[in-house]
Amino acid sequence: MCFFKKDVYIGYSMGDLAKVRQVLVNEGIKYSYNVHDHSGQWMGRGTIRGNFGSAGLNMDYTKQYTVSVKRKDFEKASYLVNSVLHS
């Protein structure tokens, strides 16, 4: 994370990610997002999924989404994100 940004959403739901991105676009708040794929992490000679397959992995929790905004927009963005996710 950059020193000039703060995370307003960290989660595993692509649907929630879409809601968060849409509310920020509607309010004109610039954001960046990152997708972290846990099954693609390297372990030993290959990735976790490559070594063990996907048996036993809950596919709903393999990708983590993070949305960040500028510090000056954090308070408003945080309010909007909470209102759209908990309504």
Secondary structure, 3 states (H helix, E strand, C coil): CCCCEEEEEEECCHHHHHHHHHHHHHCCCCEEEEEEEHHHCEECCEEHHHHHCCCCCCHHHCEEEEEEEEHHHHHHHHHHHHHHHCC
